[in-house]
Amino acid sequence: MRGLLTIRDSKKSSYINNFFDAYWQDGLNLNEEKIIITILRKCKIKQTDFRKEINNQKIKNKLKKLTQDAFKKDIFGAPTFVVNKKIFWGQDRLDYALNEYKNSI
């Protein structure tokens, strides 16, 4: 999660998709170094820069604050979508969140 806070906007979509697919679709263990390295390569993210950034105390503090903010909003997992103050949890609920958004505009 800290990694997402360090990635340039142009690579965020690739980063999210590759990490979510690895975990949720492929059942890979994201604690394994070789898996992380493979995903970073797919995203064209330099491993050395990534490691340096995720260990930066400012990034760690930012994630703690975002986690506290999410907790206060009753958000408890990923992915969670909040639309019109309604919580949609899980990748399989994305369509419901999108419909809620479409109906509100």
N, CA, C and O of each residue as an XYZ file, in Angstrom:
420
protein
N       0.825     -1.187      0.000
C       0.000      0.000      0.000
C       0.870      1.251      0.000
O       0.517      2.258     -0.614
N       2.004      1.186      0.687
C       2.900      2.346      0.648
C       3.390      2.594     -0.763
O       3.605      3.738     -1.164
N       3.564      1.522     -1.512
C       4.044      1.656     -2.883
C       3.141      2.528     -3.726
O       3.623      3.335     -4.521
N       1.848      2.380     -3.567
C       0.912      3.175     -4.347
C       1.090      4.667     -4.084
O       0.861      5.488     -4.972
N       1.492      5.014     -2.881
C       1.689      6.422     -2.529
C       2.949      7.007     -3.159
O       3.144      8.223     -3.143
N       3.799      6.155     -3.712
C       5.059      6.628     -4.278
C       5.069      6.623     -5.806
O       5.984      7.175     -6.417
N       4.075      6.014     -6.421
C       4.066      5.797     -7.864
C       3.531      7.028     -8.594
O       2.561      7.649     -8.160
N       4.178      7.369     -9.707
C       3.692      8.471    -10.553
C       2.316      8.127    -11.098
O       2.001      6.956    -11.310
N       1.501      9.138    -11.322
C       0.143      8.933    -11.824
C       0.099      8.088    -13.090
O      -0.811      7.279    -13.263
N       1.064      8.267    -13.968
C       1.061      7.549    -15.239
C       1.249      6.036    -15.065
O       0.969      5.270    -15.987
N       1.719      5.605    -13.893
C       1.952      4.176    -13.656
C       1.014      3.581    -12.616
O       1.067      2.380    -12.353
N       0.159      4.403    -12.023
C      -0.711      3.914    -10.951
C      -1.664      2.830    -11.429
O      -1.846      1.825    -10.741
N      -2.265      3.011    -12.577
C      -3.213      2.023    -13.081
C      -2.529      0.672    -13.287
O      -3.062     -0.364    -12.888
N      -1.370      0.684    -13.899
C      -0.614     -0.546    -14.122
C      -0.228     -1.181    -12.792
O      -0.346     -2.396    -12.627
N       0.226     -0.383    -11.858
C       0.632     -0.870    -10.534
C      -0.544     -1.553     -9.832
O      -0.424     -2.682     -9.355
N      -1.671     -0.861     -9.778
C      -2.854     -1.411     -9.109
C      -3.311     -2.693     -9.798
O      -3.535     -3.708     -9.138
N      -3.448     -2.651    -11.109
C      -3.928     -3.831    -11.837
C      -3.014     -5.027    -11.657
O      -3.485     -6.139    -11.421
N      -1.719     -4.812    -11.765
C      -0.775     -5.922    -11.643
C      -0.729     -6.509    -10.232
O      -0.679     -7.728    -10.069
N      -0.745     -5.652     -9.217
C      -0.721     -6.169     -7.852
C      -2.043     -6.833     -7.479
O      -2.046     -7.886     -6.842
N      -3.169     -6.228     -7.870
C      -4.467     -6.844     -7.574
C      -4.606     -8.174     -8.299
O      -5.066     -9.149     -7.706
N      -4.219     -8.235     -9.570
C      -4.307     -9.495    -10.315
C      -3.429    -10.565     -9.685
O      -3.839    -11.719     -9.557
N      -2.224    -10.181     -9.293
C      -1.305    -11.144     -8.686
C      -1.920    -11.753     -7.429
O      -1.827    -12.960     -7.205
N      -2.540    -10.920     -6.622
C      -3.085    -11.409     -5.355
C      -4.465    -12.046     -5.520
O      -4.670    -13.204     -5.154
N      -5.413    -11.278     -6.077
C      -6.808    -11.716     -6.119
C      -7.088    -12.726     -7.225
O      -7.903    -13.629     -7.039
N      -6.441    -12.594     -8.347
C      -6.716    -13.478     -9.480
C      -5.789    -14.684     -9.499
O      -6.233    -15.818     -9.681
N      -4.479    -14.428     -9.306
C      -3.491    -15.496     -9.438
C      -3.132    -16.164     -8.110
O      -2.475    -17.204     -8.100
N      -3.561    -15.571     -6.989
C      -3.295    -16.160     -5.679
C      -1.830    -16.173     -5.285
O      -1.395    -17.043     -4.531
N      -1.063    -15.208     -5.794
C       0.366    -15.153     -5.497
C       0.617    -14.537     -4.124
O      -0.168    -13.718     -3.644
N       1.707    -14.937     -3.510
C       2.094    -14.428     -2.199
C       2.903    -13.146     -2.392
O       4.052    -13.188     -2.832
N       2.303    -12.025     -2.065
C       2.971    -10.735     -2.264
C       4.052    -10.450     -1.230
O       4.660     -9.380     -1.246
N       4.290    -11.390     -0.344
C       5.421    -11.265      0.582
C       6.705    -11.812     -0.025
O       7.787    -11.640      0.537
N       6.586    -12.468     -1.167
C       7.768    -13.042     -1.815
C       8.455    -11.991     -2.690
O       7.848    -11.389     -3.576
N       9.719    -11.800     -2.411
C      10.527    -10.790     -3.106
C      10.495    -10.959     -4.623
O      10.351     -9.978     -5.352
N      10.627    -12.194     -5.099
C      10.678    -12.421     -6.549
C       9.368    -12.031     -7.231
O       9.378    -11.596     -8.383
N       8.256    -12.179     -6.540
C       6.965    -11.786     -7.109
C       6.870    -10.273     -7.198
O       6.417     -9.731     -8.206
N       7.293     -9.600     -6.155
C       7.282     -8.129     -6.170
C       8.176     -7.607     -7.285
O       7.788     -6.695     -8.015
N       9.359     -8.172     -7.420
C      10.287     -7.740     -8.469
C       9.663     -7.938     -9.852
O       9.770     -7.068    -10.715
N       9.018     -9.072    -10.056
C       8.373     -9.350    -11.343
C       7.285     -8.323    -11.639
O       7.186     -7.831    -12.763
N       6.478     -8.000    -10.650
C       5.398     -7.026    -10.841
C       5.976     -5.640    -11.122
O       5.493     -4.936    -12.009
N       6.998     -5.247    -10.382
C       7.618     -3.938    -10.611
C       8.184     -3.844    -12.021
O       8.089     -2.796    -12.661
N       8.767     -4.925    -12.504
C       9.288     -4.938    -13.886
C       8.153     -4.756    -14.891
O       8.287     -4.001    -15.854
N       7.037     -5.449    -14.665
C       5.876     -5.302    -15.554
C       5.402     -3.855    -15.595
O       4.958     -3.362    -16.632
N       5.501     -3.191    -14.466
C       5.055     -1.795    -14.350
C       6.125     -0.795    -14.781
O       5.873      0.409    -14.827
N       7.320     -1.297    -15.095
C       8.460     -0.461    -15.464
C       8.813      0.519    -14.347
O       9.009      1.714    -14.567
N       8.884     -0.044    -13.134
C       9.246      0.728    -11.945
C      10.586      0.200    -11.448
O      10.762     -1.005    -11.268
N      11.529      1.116    -11.227
C      12.857      0.725    -10.760
C      12.774      0.252     -9.315
O      12.290      0.963     -8.435
N      13.255     -0.955     -9.095
C      13.174     -1.571     -7.779
C      13.905     -0.756     -6.709
O      13.405     -0.614     -5.594
N      15.075     -0.224     -7.036
C      15.852      0.523     -6.040
C      15.113      1.788     -5.610
O      15.063      2.108     -4.423
N      14.543      2.503     -6.573
C      13.776      3.710     -6.249
C      12.543      3.359     -5.417
O      12.215      4.042     -4.447
N      11.875      2.289     -5.816
C      10.670      1.830     -5.118
C      10.989      1.525     -3.652
O      10.291      1.993     -2.753
N      12.028      0.750     -3.417
C      12.413      0.375     -2.045
C      12.744      1.616     -1.199
O      12.345      1.719     -0.039
N      13.469      2.534     -1.801
C      13.843      3.751     -1.076
C      12.596      4.542     -0.676
O      12.476      4.996      0.462
N      11.683      4.697     -1.613
C      10.479      5.494     -1.359
C       9.552      4.848     -0.332
O       9.035      5.542      0.544
N       9.332      3.541     -0.420
C       8.389      2.919      0.518
C       8.924      2.891      1.941
O       8.156      2.719      2.888
N      10.226      3.058      2.101
C      10.814      3.104      3.434
C      10.964      4.518      3.977
O      11.458      4.705      5.090
N      10.549      5.505      3.212
C      10.586      6.897      3.634
C       9.547      7.115      4.746
O       8.387      6.732      4.596
N       9.960      7.722      5.838
C       9.063      7.911      6.985
C       7.844      8.762      6.623
O       6.764      8.536      7.169
N       7.987      9.726      5.724
C       6.837     10.542      5.312
C       5.769      9.675      4.643
O       4.575      9.876      4.866
N       6.193      8.725      3.834
C       5.260      7.816      3.171
C       4.591      6.925      4.206
O       3.383      6.702      4.140
N       5.356      6.416      5.154
C       4.783      5.578      6.210
C       3.733      6.354      7.006
O       2.661      5.829      7.308
N       4.046      7.602      7.342
C       3.110      8.441      8.095
C       1.850      8.740      7.286
O       0.746      8.768      7.830
N       2.024      8.962      5.995
C       0.871      9.251      5.137
C      -0.067      8.048      5.092
O      -1.285      8.212      5.166
N       0.484      6.847      4.971
C      -0.350      5.649      4.950
C      -1.073      5.477      6.292
O      -2.242      5.093      6.321
N      -0.388      5.756      7.387
C      -1.044      5.657      8.699
C      -2.227      6.610      8.787
O      -3.288      6.245      9.294
N      -2.044      7.838      8.291
C      -3.129      8.816      8.330
C      -4.289      8.376      7.444
O      -5.449      8.463      7.847
N      -3.980      7.905      6.239
C      -5.038      7.442      5.338
C      -5.781      6.242      5.932
O      -6.994      6.111      5.764
N      -5.063      5.386      6.613
C      -5.684      4.228      7.258
C      -6.609      4.678      8.382
O      -7.714      4.154      8.527
N      -6.165      5.640      9.172
C      -7.016      6.176     10.243
C      -8.264      6.837      9.662
O      -9.364      6.661     10.186
N      -8.095      7.597      8.581
C      -9.231      8.239      7.920
C     -10.229      7.201      7.405
O     -11.440      7.372      7.545
N      -9.714      6.130      6.810
C     -10.577      5.061      6.298
C     -11.328      4.387      7.453
O     -12.521      4.102      7.342
N     -10.637      4.140      8.538
C     -11.262      3.512      9.701
C     -12.423      4.362     10.211
O     -13.481      3.837     10.560
N     -12.219      5.668     10.250
C     -13.273      6.579     10.710
C     -14.494      6.546      9.797
O     -15.605      6.848     10.233
N     -14.295      6.182      8.533
C     -15.394      6.109      7.559
C     -15.965      4.692      7.444
O     -16.790      4.418      6.573
N     -15.521      3.800      8.326
C     -15.944      2.388      8.329
C     -15.487      1.617      7.101
O     -16.101      0.614      6.736
N     -14.426      2.069      6.466
C     -13.834      1.336      5.347
C     -12.922      0.282      5.954
O     -12.099      0.590      6.816
N     -13.066     -0.961      5.506
C     -12.350     -2.039      6.176
C     -11.605     -2.979      5.248
O     -11.051     -3.966      5.731
N     -11.556     -2.739      3.972
C     -10.854     -3.651      3.082
C     -10.602     -3.021      1.732
O     -11.039     -1.905      1.449
N      -9.893     -3.754      0.913
C      -9.565     -3.261     -0.421
C     -10.027     -4.287     -1.447
O      -9.828     -5.487     -1.260
N     -10.616     -3.840     -2.484
C     -10.933     -2.438     -2.749
C     -12.263     -2.039     -2.108
O     -13.206     -2.829     -2.062
N     -12.319     -0.837     -1.628
C     -13.546     -0.246     -1.104
C     -13.830      1.019     -1.889
O     -12.937      1.829     -2.138
N     -15.068      1.174     -2.270
C     -15.504      2.346     -3.022
C     -16.589      3.041     -2.212
O     -17.523      2.395     -1.737
N     -16.473      4.340     -2.055
C     -17.490      5.117     -1.362
C     -18.105      6.062     -2.385
O     -17.433      6.925     -2.949
N     -19.404      5.872     -2.609
C     -20.130      6.702     -3.567
C     -21.416      7.161     -2.882
O     -22.193      6.342     -2.392
N     -21.631      8.466     -2.852
C     -22.822      9.025     -2.197
C     -22.969      8.522     -0.763
O     -24.068      8.205     -0.309
N     -21.857      8.456     -0.072
C     -21.787      8.026      1.326
C     -22.189      6.560      1.515
O     -22.435      6.124      2.640
N     -22.257      5.804      0.425
C     -22.526      4.368      0.499
C     -21.218      3.629      0.262
O     -20.412      4.027     -0.580
N     -21.015      2.559      1.006
C     -19.782      1.781      0.905
C     -20.027      0.531      0.056
O     -20.983     -0.213      0.274
N     -19.145      0.326     -0.907
C     -19.168     -0.869     -1.742
C     -17.814     -1.547     -1.559
O     -16.772     -0.979     -1.886
N     -17.846     -2.765     -1.032
C     -16.597     -3.456     -0.727
C     -16.420     -4.660     -1.628
O     -17.332     -5.470     -1.797
N     -15.240     -4.765     -2.200
C     -14.882     -5.912     -3.017
C     -14.913     -5.601     -4.497
O     -15.723     -4.805     -4.971
N     -14.016     -6.245     -5.214
C     -13.905     -6.041     -6.657
C     -15.206     -6.419     -7.363
O     -15.557     -5.833     -8.387
N     -15.910     -7.393     -6.817
C     -17.157     -7.820     -7.435
C     -18.300     -6.838     -7.206
O     -19.406     -7.050     -7.703
N     -18.044     -5.769     -6.462
C     -19.065     -4.733     -6.222
C     -18.809     -3.454     -7.020
O     -19.530     -2.468     -6.874
N     -17.795     -3.481     -7.849
C     -17.464     -2.291     -8.636
C     -18.632     -1.855     -9.505
O     -18.906     -0.660     -9.608
N     -19.320     -2.794    -10.128
C     -20.468     -2.432    -10.973
C     -21.551     -1.716    -10.173
O     -22.174     -0.777    -10.668
N     -21.774     -2.156     -8.943
C     -22.768     -1.484     -8.098
C     -22.337     -0.053     -7.778
O     -23.153      0.869     -7.792
N     -21.055      0.120     -7.494
C     -20.541      1.462     -7.201
C     -20.655      2.360     -8.419
O     -21.032      3.526     -8.301
N     -20.332      1.825     -9.586
C     -20.442      2.616    -10.821
C     -21.887      2.982    -11.115
O     -22.166      4.104    -11.538
N     -22.810      2.049    -10.896
C     -24.233      2.348    -11.107
C     -24.716      3.419    -10.143
O     -25.479      4.304    -10.531
N     -24.284      3.347     -8.907
C     -24.650      4.363     -7.926
C     -24.162      5.734     -8.381
O     -24.884      6.726     -8.278
N     -22.945      5.779     -8.879
C     -22.379      7.034     -9.364
C     -23.169      7.544    -10.565
O     -23.551      8.714    -10.605
N     -23.415      6.673    -11.543
C     -24.147      7.068    -12.751
C     -25.546      7.595    -12.417
O     -26.019      8.553    -13.028
N     -26.186      6.972    -11.460
C     -27.539      7.403    -11.070
C     -27.536      8.726    -10.326
O     -28.584      9.356    -10.185
N     -26.386      9.156     -9.852
C     -26.318     10.398     -9.083
C     -25.943     11.609     -9.927
O     -26.023     12.740     -9.448
N     -25.536     11.393    -11.172
C     -25.140     12.547    -11.999
C     -26.230     12.960    -12.966
O     -26.052     13.910    -13.728
